[in-house]
Amino acid sequence: MTSIFEPLFDTYGDSVMREHGVFDETELMKALDGLSLEQPAKNEVCDLLFNCYLRWSTAAFAVGAHLGLSLGAQTSGHADRRPPSATSRPD
């Protein structure tokens, strides 16, 4: 992920994800209680899944933000802000 998307996710995306309560640690721990695992192993599995969730959420946010910005630029007519001389090829 590019450096600009990380602070954007940290300040906006993460709070939205928390608001929707997508990752429910309590529900996950209840599911893990049905397995014959020691508590430290359950905690490790929960941490691993949370780390995967965070990576996937951040990556999806970055792709969505990039796509949204690209589509917004196309619909507003600002897809290419370079002057025509910068886009033409030399002979």
mmCIF file as gemmi writes it, N, C-alpha and C atoms, coordinates in Angstrom:
data_model
loop_
_atom_site.group_PDB
_atom_site.id
_atom_site.type_symbol
_atom_site.label_atom_id
_atom_site.label_alt_id
_atom_site.label_comp_id
_atom_site.label_asym_id
_atom_site.label_entity_id
_atom_site.label_seq_id
_atom_site.pdbx_PDB_ins_code
_atom_site.Cartn_x
_atom_site.Cartn_y
_atom_site.Cartn_z
_atom_site.occupancy
_atom_site.B_iso_or_equiv
_atom_site.pdbx_formal_charge
_atom_site.auth_seq_id
_atom_site.auth_asym_id
_atom_site.pdbx_PDB_model_num
ATOM 1 N N . MET Axp A 1 ? 0.844 -1.163 0 1 0 ? 1 A 1
ATOM 2 C CA . MET Axp A 1 ? 0 0 0 1 0 ? 1 A 1
ATOM 3 C C . MET Axp A 1 ? 0.892 1.229 0 1 0 ? 1 A 1
ATOM 4 N N . THR Axp A 2 ? 0.478 2.226 -0.756 1 0 ? 2 A 1
ATOM 5 C CA . THR Axp A 2 ? 1.281 3.44 -0.786 1 0 ? 2 A 1
ATOM 6 C C . THR Axp A 2 ? 1.123 4.19 0.526 1 0 ? 2 A 1
ATOM 7 N N . SER Axp A 3 ? 2.091 5.023 0.821 1 0 ? 3 A 1
ATOM 8 C CA . SER Axp A 3 ? 2.121 5.691 2.119 1 0 ? 3 A 1
ATOM 9 C C . SER Axp A 3 ? 0.931 6.614 2.334 1 0 ? 3 A 1
ATOM 10 N N . ILE Axp A 4 ? 0.335 7.158 1.279 1 0 ? 4 A 1
ATOM 11 C CA . ILE Axp A 4 ? -0.798 8.069 1.461 1 0 ? 4 A 1
ATOM 12 C C . ILE Axp A 4 ? -2.049 7.329 1.916 1 0 ? 4 A 1
ATOM 13 N N . PHE Axp A 5 ? -2.204 6.066 1.504 1 0 ? 5 A 1
ATOM 14 C CA . PHE Axp A 5 ? -3.4 5.325 1.872 1 0 ? 5 A 1
ATOM 15 C C . PHE Axp A 5 ? -3.369 4.857 3.323 1 0 ? 5 A 1
ATOM 16 N N . GLU Axp A 6 ? -2.189 4.627 3.89 1 0 ? 6 A 1
ATOM 17 C CA . GLU Axp A 6 ? -2.104 4.157 5.275 1 0 ? 6 A 1
ATOM 18 C C . GLU Axp A 6 ? -2.692 5.164 6.259 1 0 ? 6 A 1
ATOM 19 N N . PRO Axp A 7 ? -2.252 6.451 6.228 1 0 ? 7 A 1
ATOM 20 C CA . PRO Axp A 7 ? -2.864 7.405 7.162 1 0 ? 7 A 1
ATOM 21 C C . PRO Axp A 7 ? -4.348 7.614 6.876 1 0 ? 7 A 1
ATOM 22 N N . LEU Axp A 8 ? -4.736 7.548 5.605 1 0 ? 8 A 1
ATOM 23 C CA . LEU Axp A 8 ? -6.142 7.699 5.254 1 0 ? 8 A 1
ATOM 24 C C . LEU Axp A 8 ? -6.958 6.564 5.854 1 0 ? 8 A 1
ATOM 25 N N . PHE Axp A 9 ? -6.452 5.336 5.755 1 0 ? 9 A 1
ATOM 26 C CA . PHE Axp A 9 ? -7.16 4.204 6.359 1 0 ? 9 A 1
ATOM 27 C C . PHE Axp A 9 ? -7.177 4.338 7.875 1 0 ? 9 A 1
ATOM 28 N N . ASP Axp A 10 ? -6.025 4.708 8.463 1 0 ? 10 A 1
ATOM 29 C CA . ASP Axp A 10 ? -5.942 4.808 9.921 1 0 ? 10 A 1
ATOM 30 C C . ASP Axp A 10 ? -6.903 5.847 10.477 1 0 ? 10 A 1
ATOM 31 N N . THR Axp A 11 ? -7.115 6.94 9.738 1 0 ? 11 A 1
ATOM 32 C CA . THR Axp A 11 ? -7.971 8.006 10.257 1 0 ? 11 A 1
ATOM 33 C C . THR Axp A 11 ? -9.43 7.859 9.854 1 0 ? 11 A 1
ATOM 34 N N . TYR Axp A 12 ? -9.69 7.186 8.741 1 0 ? 12 A 1
ATOM 35 C CA . TYR Axp A 12 ? -11.076 7.069 8.274 1 0 ? 12 A 1
ATOM 36 C C . TYR Axp A 12 ? -11.545 5.615 8.19 1 0 ? 12 A 1
ATOM 37 N N . GLY Axp A 13 ? -10.833 4.81 7.436 1 0 ? 13 A 1
ATOM 38 C CA . GLY Axp A 13 ? -11.268 3.442 7.176 1 0 ? 13 A 1
ATOM 39 C C . GLY Axp A 13 ? -11.388 2.591 8.425 1 0 ? 13 A 1
ATOM 40 N N . ASP Axp A 14 ? -10.413 2.697 9.304 1 0 ? 14 A 1
ATOM 41 C CA . ASP Axp A 14 ? -10.429 1.887 10.525 1 0 ? 14 A 1
ATOM 42 C C . ASP Axp A 14 ? -11.629 2.237 11.396 1 0 ? 14 A 1
ATOM 43 N N . SER Axp A 15 ? -11.932 3.539 11.527 1 0 ? 15 A 1
ATOM 44 C CA . SER Axp A 15 ? -13.071 3.935 12.361 1 0 ? 15 A 1
ATOM 45 C C . SER Axp A 15 ? -14.388 3.447 11.756 1 0 ? 15 A 1
ATOM 46 N N . VAL Axp A 16 ? -14.494 3.454 10.431 1 0 ? 16 A 1
ATOM 47 C CA . VAL Axp A 16 ? -15.702 2.946 9.776 1 0 ? 16 A 1
ATOM 48 C C . VAL Axp A 16 ? -15.833 1.444 10.018 1 0 ? 16 A 1
ATOM 49 N N . MET Axp A 17 ? -14.719 0.715 9.897 1 0 ? 17 A 1
ATOM 50 C CA . MET Axp A 17 ? -14.754 -0.73 10.126 1 0 ? 17 A 1
ATOM 51 C C . MET Axp A 17 ? -15.151 -1.039 11.569 1 0 ? 17 A 1
ATOM 52 N N . ARG Axp A 18 ? -14.627 -0.278 12.509 1 0 ? 18 A 1
ATOM 53 C CA . ARG Axp A 18 ? -14.982 -0.503 13.92 1 0 ? 18 A 1
ATOM 54 C C . ARG Axp A 18 ? -16.461 -0.192 14.165 1 0 ? 18 A 1
ATOM 55 N N . GLU Axp A 19 ? -16.944 0.863 13.517 1 0 ? 19 A 1
ATOM 56 C CA . GLU Axp A 19 ? -18.34 1.255 13.669 1 0 ? 19 A 1
ATOM 57 C C . GLU Axp A 19 ? -19.279 0.147 13.198 1 0 ? 19 A 1
ATOM 58 N N . HIS Axp A 20 ? -18.913 -0.524 12.128 1 0 ? 20 A 1
ATOM 59 C CA . HIS Axp A 20 ? -19.737 -1.602 11.596 1 0 ? 20 A 1
ATOM 60 C C . HIS Axp A 20 ? -19.512 -2.918 12.329 1 0 ? 20 A 1
ATOM 61 N N . GLY Axp A 21 ? -18.474 -2.98 13.148 1 0 ? 21 A 1
ATOM 62 C CA . GLY Axp A 21 ? -18.224 -4.17 13.959 1 0 ? 21 A 1
ATOM 63 C C . GLY Axp A 21 ? -18.043 -5.435 13.146 1 0 ? 21 A 1
ATOM 64 N N . VAL Axp A 22 ? -17.292 -5.327 12.066 1 0 ? 22 A 1
ATOM 65 C CA . VAL Axp A 22 ? -17.116 -6.466 11.17 1 0 ? 22 A 1
ATOM 66 C C . VAL Axp A 22 ? -16.322 -7.587 11.841 1 0 ? 22 A 1
ATOM 67 N N . PHE Axp A 23 ? -15.265 -7.24 12.557 1 0 ? 23 A 1
ATOM 68 C CA . PHE Axp A 23 ? -14.453 -8.26 13.233 1 0 ? 23 A 1
ATOM 69 C C . PHE Axp A 23 ? -14.942 -8.376 14.667 1 0 ? 23 A 1
ATOM 70 N N . ASP Axp A 24 ? -15.541 -9.504 14.984 1 0 ? 24 A 1
ATOM 71 C CA . ASP Axp A 24 ? -16.097 -9.725 16.316 1 0 ? 24 A 1
ATOM 72 C C . ASP Axp A 24 ? -15.238 -10.752 17.049 1 0 ? 24 A 1
ATOM 73 N N . GLU Axp A 25 ? -14.343 -10.254 17.889 1 0 ? 25 A 1
ATOM 74 C CA . GLU Axp A 25 ? -13.42 -11.135 18.606 1 0 ? 25 A 1
ATOM 75 C C . GLU Axp A 25 ? -14.163 -12.081 19.54 1 0 ? 25 A 1
ATOM 76 N N . THR Axp A 26 ? -15.222 -11.602 20.176 1 0 ? 26 A 1
ATOM 77 C CA . THR Axp A 26 ? -15.987 -12.441 21.096 1 0 ? 26 A 1
ATOM 78 C C . THR Axp A 26 ? -16.604 -13.628 20.356 1 0 ? 26 A 1
ATOM 79 N N . GLU Axp A 27 ? -17.175 -13.365 19.191 1 0 ? 27 A 1
ATOM 80 C CA . GLU Axp A 27 ? -17.766 -14.438 18.389 1 0 ? 27 A 1
ATOM 81 C C . GLU Axp A 27 ? -16.703 -15.442 17.949 1 0 ? 27 A 1
ATOM 82 N N . LEU Axp A 28 ? -15.551 -14.927 17.56 1 0 ? 28 A 1
ATOM 83 C CA . LEU Axp A 28 ? -14.46 -15.803 17.139 1 0 ? 28 A 1
ATOM 84 C C . LEU Axp A 28 ? -13.976 -16.675 18.299 1 0 ? 28 A 1
ATOM 85 N N . MET Axp A 29 ? -13.824 -16.084 19.472 1 0 ? 29 A 1
ATOM 86 C CA . MET Axp A 29 ? -13.359 -16.856 20.633 1 0 ? 29 A 1
ATOM 87 C C . MET Axp A 29 ? -14.383 -17.926 21.018 1 0 ? 29 A 1
ATOM 88 N N . LYS Axp A 30 ? -15.679 -17.62 20.869 1 0 ? 30 A 1
ATOM 89 C CA . LYS Axp A 30 ? -16.709 -18.632 21.147 1 0 ? 30 A 1
ATOM 90 C C . LYS Axp A 30 ? -16.572 -19.802 20.178 1 0 ? 30 A 1
ATOM 91 N N . ALA Axp A 31 ? -16.306 -19.495 18.917 1 0 ? 31 A 1
ATOM 92 C CA . ALA Axp A 31 ? -16.115 -20.558 17.925 1 0 ? 31 A 1
ATOM 93 C C . ALA Axp A 31 ? -14.875 -21.38 18.245 1 0 ? 31 A 1
ATOM 94 N N . LEU Axp A 32 ? -13.814 -20.707 18.682 1 0 ? 32 A 1
ATOM 95 C CA . LEU Axp A 32 ? -12.581 -21.419 19.027 1 0 ? 32 A 1
ATOM 96 C C . LEU Axp A 32 ? -12.742 -22.264 20.285 1 0 ? 32 A 1
ATOM 97 N N . ASP Axp A 33 ? -13.676 -21.886 21.16 1 0 ? 33 A 1
ATOM 98 C CA . ASP Axp A 33 ? -13.924 -22.679 22.366 1 0 ? 33 A 1
ATOM 99 C C . ASP Axp A 33 ? -14.422 -24.08 22.016 1 0 ? 33 A 1
ATOM 100 N N . GLY Axp A 34 ? -15.016 -24.235 20.85 1 0 ? 34 A 1
ATOM 101 C CA . GLY Axp A 34 ? -15.492 -25.546 20.418 1 0 ? 34 A 1
ATOM 102 C C . GLY Axp A 34 ? -14.373 -26.468 19.957 1 0 ? 34 A 1
ATOM 103 N N . LEU Axp A 35 ? -13.163 -25.934 19.845 1 0 ? 35 A 1
ATOM 104 C CA . LEU Axp A 35 ? -12.015 -26.735 19.425 1 0 ? 35 A 1
ATOM 105 C C . LEU Axp A 35 ? -11.195 -27.144 20.638 1 0 ? 35 A 1
ATOM 106 N N . SER Axp A 36 ? -10.51 -28.246 20.515 1 0 ? 36 A 1
ATOM 107 C CA . SER Axp A 36 ? -9.685 -28.705 21.637 1 0 ? 36 A 1
ATOM 108 C C . SER Axp A 36 ? -8.303 -28.055 21.556 1 0 ? 36 A 1
ATOM 109 N N . LEU Axp A 37 ? -8.278 -26.762 21.861 1 0 ? 37 A 1
ATOM 110 C CA . LEU Axp A 37 ? -7.027 -25.998 21.859 1 0 ? 37 A 1
ATOM 111 C C . LEU Axp A 37 ? -6.797 -25.399 23.237 1 0 ? 37 A 1
ATOM 112 N N . GLU Axp A 38 ? -5.537 -25.262 23.584 1 0 ? 38 A 1
ATOM 113 C CA . GLU Axp A 38 ? -5.178 -24.557 24.818 1 0 ? 38 A 1
ATOM 114 C C . GLU Axp A 38 ? -5.481 -23.068 24.621 1 0 ? 38 A 1
ATOM 115 N N . GLN Axp A 39 ? -5.702 -22.344 25.707 1 0 ? 39 A 1
ATOM 116 C CA . GLN Axp A 39 ? -6.037 -20.917 25.616 1 0 ? 39 A 1
ATOM 117 C C . GLN Axp A 39 ? -4.968 -20.101 24.88 1 0 ? 39 A 1
ATOM 118 N N . PRO Axp A 40 ? -3.671 -20.33 25.134 1 0 ? 40 A 1
ATOM 119 C CA . PRO Axp A 40 ? -2.666 -19.566 24.372 1 0 ? 40 A 1
ATOM 120 C C . PRO Axp A 40 ? -2.767 -19.802 22.86 1 0 ? 40 A 1
ATOM 121 N N . ALA Axp A 41 ? -3.097 -21.03 22.456 1 0 ? 41 A 1
ATOM 122 C CA . ALA Axp A 41 ? -3.252 -21.327 21.029 1 0 ? 41 A 1
ATOM 123 C C . ALA Axp A 41 ? -4.478 -20.612 20.465 1 0 ? 41 A 1
ATOM 124 N N . LYS Axp A 42 ? -5.562 -20.568 21.23 1 0 ? 42 A 1
ATOM 125 C CA . LYS Axp A 42 ? -6.765 -19.84 20.8 1 0 ? 42 A 1
ATOM 126 C C . LYS Axp A 42 ? -6.456 -18.358 20.615 1 0 ? 42 A 1
ATOM 127 N N . ASN Axp A 43 ? -5.711 -17.803 21.557 1 0 ? 43 A 1
ATOM 128 C CA . ASN Axp A 43 ? -5.334 -16.388 21.455 1 0 ? 43 A 1
ATOM 129 C C . ASN Axp A 43 ? -4.472 -16.14 20.223 1 0 ? 43 A 1
ATOM 130 N N . GLU Axp A 44 ? -3.576 -17.08 19.941 1 0 ? 44 A 1
ATOM 131 C CA . GLU Axp A 44 ? -2.696 -16.939 18.779 1 0 ? 44 A 1
ATOM 132 C C . GLU Axp A 44 ? -3.493 -17.002 17.473 1 0 ? 44 A 1
ATOM 133 N N . VAL Axp A 45 ? -4.457 -17.919 17.4 1 0 ? 45 A 1
ATOM 134 C CA . VAL Axp A 45 ? -5.308 -18.019 16.209 1 0 ? 45 A 1
ATOM 135 C C . VAL Axp A 45 ? -6.121 -16.739 16.04 1 0 ? 45 A 1
ATOM 136 N N . CYS Axp A 46 ? -6.666 -16.24 17.126 1 0 ? 46 A 1
ATOM 137 C CA . CYS Axp A 46 ? -7.45 -15.004 17.077 1 0 ? 46 A 1
ATOM 138 C C . CYS Axp A 46 ? -6.584 -13.84 16.598 1 0 ? 46 A 1
ATOM 139 N N . ASP Axp A 47 ? -5.38 -13.725 17.126 1 0 ? 47 A 1
ATOM 140 C CA . ASP Axp A 47 ? -4.463 -12.66 16.703 1 0 ? 47 A 1
ATOM 141 C C . ASP Axp A 47 ? -4.094 -12.794 15.23 1 0 ? 47 A 1
ATOM 142 N N . LEU Axp A 48 ? -3.846 -14.023 14.787 1 0 ? 48 A 1
ATOM 143 C CA . LEU Axp A 48 ? -3.504 -14.263 13.386 1 0 ? 48 A 1
ATOM 144 C C . LEU Axp A 48 ? -4.653 -13.85 12.464 1 0 ? 48 A 1
ATOM 145 N N . LEU Axp A 49 ? -5.874 -14.249 12.82 1 0 ? 49 A 1
ATOM 146 C CA . LEU Axp A 49 ? -7.03 -13.881 12.002 1 0 ? 49 A 1
ATOM 147 C C . LEU Axp A 49 ? -7.262 -12.372 12.008 1 0 ? 49 A 1
ATOM 148 N N . PHE Axp A 50 ? -7.042 -11.732 13.159 1 0 ? 50 A 1
ATOM 149 C CA . PHE Axp A 50 ? -7.2 -10.276 13.212 1 0 ? 50 A 1
ATOM 150 C C . PHE Axp A 50 ? -6.16 -9.588 12.33 1 0 ? 50 A 1
ATOM 151 N N . ASN Axp A 51 ? -4.926 -10.072 12.355 1 0 ? 51 A 1
ATOM 152 C CA . ASN Axp A 51 ? -3.885 -9.483 11.503 1 0 ? 51 A 1
ATOM 153 C C . ASN Axp A 51 ? -4.22 -9.66 10.024 1 0 ? 51 A 1
ATOM 154 N N . CYS Axp A 52 ? -4.722 -10.837 9.654 1 0 ? 52 A 1
ATOM 155 C CA . CYS Axp A 52 ? -5.147 -11.06 8.26 1 0 ? 52 A 1
ATOM 156 C C . CYS Axp A 52 ? -6.298 -10.127 7.907 1 0 ? 52 A 1
ATOM 157 N N . TYR Axp A 53 ? -7.264 -10.024 8.801 1 0 ? 53 A 1
ATOM 158 C CA . TYR Axp A 53 ? -8.41 -9.13 8.59 1 0 ? 53 A 1
ATOM 159 C C . TYR Axp A 53 ? -7.949 -7.693 8.388 1 0 ? 53 A 1
ATOM 160 N N . LEU Axp A 54 ? -7.014 -7.246 9.205 1 0 ? 54 A 1
ATOM 161 C CA . LEU Axp A 54 ? -6.524 -5.875 9.107 1 0 ? 54 A 1
ATOM 162 C C . LEU Axp A 54 ? -5.79 -5.649 7.789 1 0 ? 54 A 1
ATOM 163 N N . ARG Axp A 55 ? -4.95 -6.603 7.387 1 0 ? 55 A 1
ATOM 164 C CA . ARG Axp A 55 ? -4.236 -6.477 6.103 1 0 ? 55 A 1
ATOM 165 C C . ARG Axp A 55 ? -5.204 -6.458 4.937 1 0 ? 55 A 1
ATOM 166 N N . TRP Axp A 56 ? -6.165 -7.384 4.939 1 0 ? 56 A 1
ATOM 167 C CA . TRP Axp A 56 ? -7.124 -7.46 3.834 1 0 ? 56 A 1
ATOM 168 C C . TRP Axp A 56 ? -8 -6.212 3.798 1 0 ? 56 A 1
ATOM 169 N N . SER Axp A 57 ? -8.429 -5.746 4.955 1 0 ? 57 A 1
ATOM 170 C CA . SER Axp A 57 ? -9.265 -4.545 5.007 1 0 ? 57 A 1
ATOM 171 C C . SER Axp A 57 ? -8.508 -3.336 4.495 1 0 ? 57 A 1
ATOM 172 N N . THR Axp A 58 ? -7.256 -3.207 4.909 1 0 ? 58 A 1
ATOM 173 C CA . THR Axp A 58 ? -6.441 -2.077 4.477 1 0 ? 58 A 1
ATOM 174 C C . THR Axp A 58 ? -6.191 -2.139 2.983 1 0 ? 58 A 1
ATOM 175 N N . ALA Axp A 59 ? -5.891 -3.321 2.469 1 0 ? 59 A 1
ATOM 176 C CA . ALA Axp A 59 ? -5.651 -3.473 1.029 1 0 ? 59 A 1
ATOM 177 C C . ALA Axp A 59 ? -6.922 -3.18 0.237 1 0 ? 59 A 1
ATOM 178 N N . ALA Axp A 60 ? -8.059 -3.688 0.709 1 0 ? 60 A 1
ATOM 179 C CA . ALA Axp A 60 ? -9.324 -3.428 0.02 1 0 ? 60 A 1
ATOM 180 C C . ALA Axp A 60 ? -9.659 -1.943 0.056 1 0 ? 60 A 1
ATOM 181 N N . PHE Axp A 61 ? -9.389 -1.289 1.181 1 0 ? 61 A 1
ATOM 182 C CA . PHE Axp A 61 ? -9.627 0.148 1.287 1 0 ? 61 A 1
ATOM 183 C C . PHE Axp A 61 ? -8.764 0.91 0.295 1 0 ? 61 A 1
ATOM 184 N N . ALA Axp A 62 ? -7.499 0.529 0.193 1 0 ? 62 A 1
ATOM 185 C CA . ALA Axp A 62 ? -6.583 1.215 -0.726 1 0 ? 62 A 1
ATOM 186 C C . ALA Axp A 62 ? -7.034 1.05 -2.173 1 0 ? 62 A 1
ATOM 187 N N . VAL Axp A 63 ? -7.446 -0.168 -2.538 1 0 ? 63 A 1
ATOM 188 C CA . VAL Axp A 63 ? -7.927 -0.409 -3.9 1 0 ? 63 A 1
ATOM 189 C C . VAL Axp A 63 ? -9.201 0.396 -4.148 1 0 ? 63 A 1
ATOM 190 N N . GLY Axp A 64 ? -10.103 0.384 -3.18 1 0 ? 64 A 1
ATOM 191 C CA . GLY Axp A 64 ? -11.351 1.136 -3.323 1 0 ? 64 A 1
ATOM 192 C C . GLY Axp A 64 ? -11.122 2.633 -3.402 1 0 ? 64 A 1
ATOM 193 N N . ALA Axp A 65 ? -10.215 3.149 -2.586 1 0 ? 65 A 1
ATOM 194 C CA . ALA Axp A 65 ? -9.91 4.584 -2.626 1 0 ? 65 A 1
ATOM 195 C C . ALA Axp A 65 ? -9.302 4.958 -3.97 1 0 ? 65 A 1
ATOM 196 N N . HIS Axp A 66 ? -8.384 4.139 -4.451 1 0 ? 66 A 1
ATOM 197 C CA . HIS Axp A 66 ? -7.749 4.411 -5.747 1 0 ? 66 A 1
ATOM 198 C C . HIS Axp A 66 ? -8.783 4.348 -6.869 1 0 ? 66 A 1
ATOM 199 N N . LEU Axp A 67 ? -9.638 3.337 -6.839 1 0 ? 67 A 1
ATOM 200 C CA . LEU Axp A 67 ? -10.675 3.203 -7.857 1 0 ? 67 A 1
ATOM 201 C C . LEU Axp A 67 ? -11.634 4.39 -7.805 1 0 ? 67 A 1
ATOM 202 N N . GLY Axp A 68 ? -12.046 4.757 -6.603 1 0 ? 68 A 1
ATOM 203 C CA . GLY Axp A 68 ? -12.951 5.897 -6.457 1 0 ? 68 A 1
ATOM 204 C C . GLY Axp A 68 ? -12.346 7.188 -6.962 1 0 ? 68 A 1
ATOM 205 N N . LEU Axp A 69 ? -11.083 7.412 -6.647 1 0 ? 69 A 1
ATOM 206 C CA . LEU Axp A 69 ? -10.416 8.621 -7.128 1 0 ? 69 A 1
ATOM 207 C C . LEU Axp A 69 ? -10.273 8.596 -8.645 1 0 ? 69 A 1
ATOM 208 N N . SER Axp A 70 ? -9.966 7.432 -9.203 1 0 ? 70 A 1
ATOM 209 C CA . SER Axp A 70 ? -9.835 7.308 -10.659 1 0 ? 70 A 1
ATOM 210 C C . SER Axp A 70 ? -11.164 7.562 -11.352 1 0 ? 70 A 1
ATOM 211 N N . LEU Axp A 71 ? -12.226 6.96 -10.839 1 0 ? 71 A 1
ATOM 212 C CA . LEU Axp A 71 ? -13.545 7.156 -11.44 1 0 ? 71 A 1
ATOM 213 C C . LEU Axp A 71 ? -14.012 8.592 -11.271 1 0 ? 71 A 1
ATOM 214 N N . GLY Axp A 72 ? -13.723 9.177 -10.119 1 0 ? 72 A 1
ATOM 215 C CA . GLY Axp A 72 ? -14.086 10.574 -9.888 1 0 ? 72 A 1
ATOM 216 C C . GLY Axp A 72 ? -13.377 11.505 -10.847 1 0 ? 72 A 1
ATOM 217 N N . ALA Axp A 73 ? -12.127 11.214 -11.127 1 0 ? 73 A 1
ATOM 218 C CA . ALA Axp A 73 ? -11.362 12.047 -12.061 1 0 ? 73 A 1
ATOM 219 C C . ALA Axp A 73 ? -11.916 11.909 -13.468 1 0 ? 73 A 1
ATOM 220 N N . GLN Axp A 74 ? -12.351 10.708 -13.842 1 0 ? 74 A 1
ATOM 221 C CA . GLN Axp A 74 ? -12.898 10.492 -15.185 1 0 ? 74 A 1
ATOM 222 C C . GLN Axp A 74 ? -14.229 11.207 -15.36 1 0 ? 74 A 1
ATOM 223 N N . THR Axp A 75 ? -15.091 11.147 -14.348 1 0 ? 75 A 1
ATOM 224 C CA . THR Axp A 75 ? -16.406 11.772 -14.482 1 0 ? 75 A 1
ATOM 225 C C . THR Axp A 75 ? -16.343 13.281 -14.382 1 0 ? 75 A 1
ATOM 226 N N . SER Axp A 76 ? -15.332 13.803 -13.709 1 0 ? 76 A 1
ATOM 227 C CA . SER Axp A 76 ? -15.224 15.259 -13.592 1 0 ? 76 A 1
ATOM 228 C C . SER Axp A 76 ? -14.447 15.869 -14.748 1 0 ? 76 A 1
ATOM 229 N N . GLY Axp A 77 ? -13.889 15.033 -15.609 1 0 ? 77 A 1
ATOM 230 C CA . GLY Axp A 77 ? -13.137 15.537 -16.75 1 0 ? 77 A 1
ATOM 231 C C . GLY Axp A 77 ? -11.718 15.928 -16.418 1 0 ? 77 A 1
ATOM 232 N N . HIS Axp A 78 ? -11.229 15.534 -15.258 1 0 ? 78 A 1
ATOM 233 C CA . HIS Axp A 78 ? -9.867 15.88 -14.838 1 0 ? 78 A 1
ATOM 234 C C . HIS Axp A 78 ? -8.96 14.661 -14.819 1 0 ? 78 A 1
ATOM 235 N N . ALA Axp A 79 ? -9.222 13.714 -15.704 1 0 ? 79 A 1
ATOM 236 C CA . ALA Axp A 79 ? -8.429 12.484 -15.712 1 0 ? 79 A 1
ATOM 237 C C . ALA Axp A 79 ? -6.978 12.751 -16.08 1 0 ? 79 A 1
ATOM 238 N N . ASP Axp A 80 ? -6.739 13.738 -16.926 1 0 ? 80 A 1
ATOM 239 C CA . ASP Axp A 80 ? -5.367 14.051 -17.328 1 0 ? 80 A 1
ATOM 240 C C . ASP Axp A 80 ? -5.186 15.555 -17.24 1 0 ? 80 A 1
ATOM 241 N N . ARG Axp A 81 ? -4.527 16.011 -16.202 1 0 ? 81 A 1
ATOM 242 C CA . ARG Axp A 81 ? -4.363 17.446 -15.971 1 0 ? 81 A 1
ATOM 243 C C . ARG Axp A 81 ? -3.121 18.019 -16.627 1 0 ? 81 A 1
ATOM 244 N N . ARG Axp A 82 ? -2.357 17.171 -17.317 1 0 ? 82 A 1
ATOM 245 C CA . ARG Axp A 82 ? -1.148 17.669 -17.965 1 0 ? 82 A 1
ATOM 246 C C . ARG Axp A 82 ? -1.526 18.492 -19.194 1 0 ? 82 A 1
ATOM 247 N N . PRO Axp A 83 ? -0.758 19.503 -19.507 1 0 ? 83 A 1
ATOM 248 C CA . PRO Axp A 83 ? -1.036 20.276 -20.722 1 0 ? 83 A 1
ATOM 249 C C . PRO Axp A 83 ? -0.84 19.398 -21.951 1 0 ? 83 A 1
ATOM 250 N N . PRO Axp A 84 ? -1.521 19.706 -23.066 1 0 ? 84 A 1
ATOM 251 C CA . PRO Axp A 84 ? -1.412 18.875 -24.271 1 0 ? 84 A 1
ATOM 252 C C . PRO Axp A 84 ? 0.022 18.668 -24.733 1 0 ? 84 A 1
ATOM 253 N N . SER Axp A 85 ? 0.887 19.634 -24.544 1 0 ? 85 A 1
ATOM 254 C CA . SER Axp A 85 ? 2.278 19.475 -24.976 1 0 ? 85 A 1
ATOM 255 C C . SER Axp A 85 ? 2.994 18.385 -24.188 1 0 ? 85 A 1
ATOM 256 N N . ALA Axp A 86 ? 2.567 18.141 -22.959 1 0 ? 86 A 1
ATOM 257 C CA . ALA Axp A 86 ? 3.208 17.112 -22.129 1 0 ? 86 A 1
ATOM 258 C C . ALA Axp A 86 ? 2.756 15.712 -22.525 1 0 ? 86 A 1
ATOM 259 N N . THR Axp A 87 ? 1.591 15.61 -23.173 1 0 ? 87 A 1
ATOM 260 C CA . THR Axp A 87 ? 1.088 14.289 -23.541 1 0 ? 87 A 1
ATOM 261 C C . THR Axp A 87 ? 1.442 13.894 -24.964 1 0 ? 87 A 1
ATOM 262 N N . SER Axp A 88 ? 1.861 14.853 -25.781 1 0 ? 88 A 1
ATOM 263 C CA . SER Axp A 88 ? 2.206 14.517 -27.166 1 0 ? 88 A 1
ATOM 264 C C . SER Axp A 88 ? 3.598 13.914 -27.23 1 0 ? 88 A 1
ATOM 265 N N . ARG Axp A 89 ? 3.789 13.031 -28.207 1 0 ? 89 A 1
ATOM 266 C CA . ARG Axp A 89 ? 5.081 12.37 -28.367 1 0 ? 89 A 1
ATOM 267 C C . ARG Axp A 89 ? 5.974 13.188 -29.287 1 0 ? 89 A 1
ATOM 268 N N . PRO Axp A 90 ? 7.267 13.198 -29.002 1 0 ? 90 A 1
ATOM 269 C CA . PRO Axp A 90 ? 8.181 13.898 -29.91 1 0 ? 90 A 1
ATOM 270 C C . PRO Axp A 90 ? 8.308 13.129 -31.221 1 0 ? 90 A 1
ATOM 271 N N . ASP Axp A 91 ? 8.6 13.848 -32.304 1 0 ? 91 A 1
ATOM 272 C CA . ASP Axp A 91 ? 8.724 13.211 -33.63 1 0 ? 91 A 1
ATOM 273 C C . ASP Axp A 91 ? 9.936 12.376 -33.741 1 0 ? 91 A 1
